[in-house]
Amino acid sequence: MMRFSGVLALVLLLMAPAIGAQEVDPAESTPAKPAEKQCQPDVGCVTNLPLPRYVSLKGKEGNARRGPGLTHRIDWVFTRAGMPLKITAEYENWRRVEDQEGAGGWVHYSLLSGVRSVLVTLDMAEFRATPADDAPVVAQAEVGVIGRILECNADWCRIALEGQRGWVQKSAIWGVKPDEIVD
């Protein structure tokens, strides 16, 4: 390994252009930044899953923060296990979520579950034996009841709630897209 004294190194640097070294544009000499991942507006950058999409709250409580990280202030606390939430953005291990009223924030992904649930939004919503308006009513549910999605077709979802199963119109629930099919 060759070592130069401070004076010799300075002389060599000053003489470099005269020795035939090319001058370098400082803008070109900065190291290239790694290419940032380009995301599509309807696909999550982290998971490559569609956005928005619905999930549910895994435990009894989940903090929604102002930003994606533990240092950000808690703005909202979700307190109902199984509550449906809509993911609208992703950043590393954090998901920006909102509830049926639009309240929310950034939640750590470990607090979320892929088990699909819905929130009843129509008072005394009728759950029917088959997905038809004239099918027998097997159950009714008040506003705010949470059920688990079993399947959905174009207009109806089959839901399990408190031991009952039945078909309900999508217009009476929140937690599934209007055009979404769930098998």
N, C-alpha and C positions, 0 to 999 in steps of 0.2 A: 504494500500500500504506500502510495507516495504522499508525503506530507509537505506542505508549503508553509513558510513563515507568513505572518500577516502582511508584510511589505511585499513579498514575492507574489502572493496571491492577488494583491491589489494591482500590482504591475501587470500581471497576466490578464486580469479582467479589463484593465484599461487598454491593453494592446490587442485584445481579441478582435475588434473590428479590423484593425490593420493587418492582422495575421490571416484574414480571409473569412472570419466568422460572419454569418449572415445576420443582419439586424432582424429582430423579431418584433412584430406588432404585439404590444402588451395584451390586447383584446384576444389575440389568438393563443397566447401562451397560458392563459388560465385553463386549468383542467376542466374538461367537459363535465357538466353535471349529469348524473344518471338520468335517463329519460323517465319522466314521471308517467305513471300508468294512466293512460287515457281511458276514462270510463264513459260508458254510454249512459244517457240520462235515465233509462228504465232498467238498469242492471247494476247491482251492487259491486263496487270495486274489490271488495274483500272476498265475498262468497260467490260471486257471479250468479246470484239468485235474482229473480225479478224484484223491482221496486216500483211502487210500494208493494208490500206483501204483509200478510197477517200472521201473527204468532200469539202466544199467550204468556202470561206471567207465571213463572215456574213456582215460586214460593208465595208466602202470605204477604210479603212486602218487597218493594223494589224502589230504590231511589232514582229519580230522574234528575240529572244534573244539567247545568247550563251549557257545559261543553264536554267533549269526550276525554275524561280523565278524572282521577280522584281529587285533584286539586280544585276542580270547579265546584261552585256552590250548588247545593241541592235546592232545586226549585219546586219539586213535586215528589210526593211519595205515593206510589200505587199500593193499595192495601187489600186487594181481593185476589186470592189464588185463582188461577185459571182465567183471569180477565183477558179478553182479547185486546191486542195492541197492534197498531199498524206501524211497520218499519218503513221509514221514509229516506233514511240515509245510513251509510256505514263508514266507520273510520277505525281501522285496526280492530281491537276487541270490543268496540263500542257500537251501539246501534241507536239512531235517533228514532224514538217512537212517539206515538200519540194515541190517546184514547178516543172514544166516540165523540167527545166534546172538543177534541183538538188540543187538550192539555197534554203535556209531556216534556220530553227532553232526552238527554243521552243516558242510556242504560247499558251496563256491562252485559255482554252477550250471555254470560253464565246465569243470569237471572231470567232468561227467556227460554221458552219451550216451543218446539215445533208442533206440539199437539194443538190442533185447531179448535178454537172455541168461538162462540158468538154471544152477543148480549141482546136480549129481547128489548126492542124499542117500541113496541105497540102494546098498549095495555090489554090484558087478557087475550093475548095472541093465541090463536087456535092451532093446535098440532093435530094433524089428520093421519089416518091409517095409511093412506096412499097420497101421492102428490097430485091431488085433484080437489077442486073447490067443493065438489059434492060428496067427497069421501067422509066417513064418520069421524067426528072429533074424538080424539083419544085423550087429550089433555089441553089445559090452558095455562098460560104463564103470564105473570105480571111483568111490568116494565122493570128492567134491571136484573132479571134472572139470567144466569150464565149457564149455557149448555155446551156440550161437546159435539162438534160436527162429525157425522158418520159418513155422509155423502151429500153431494149437491148436483142438481142438473141445472138447466138454463134458468128456471124460475123458482125452484123449491130446494130446500135443504132438509135432509133427515138428521134430526138432532136427538141426542141423549141428554136428558136432564132429570135429576132426582129420581132415578129408577124408571122413568118413562121414556119411550121413544116415539117419535112422530115426525111427520113432514110439516114444515112451516114455509110460508112464502118468504122469499128473500127480502121483500119490502118490510117485513116485520122484525128483522134482525140486523145487527151490525157486526162485522167481522169477516165478511166475505164480499168479494167484488161482484157487482151485478151480473157480469158475463162469465164468472168463474165456474168451472166444473171441478168437483172434488170426487174422486173415486174411493 
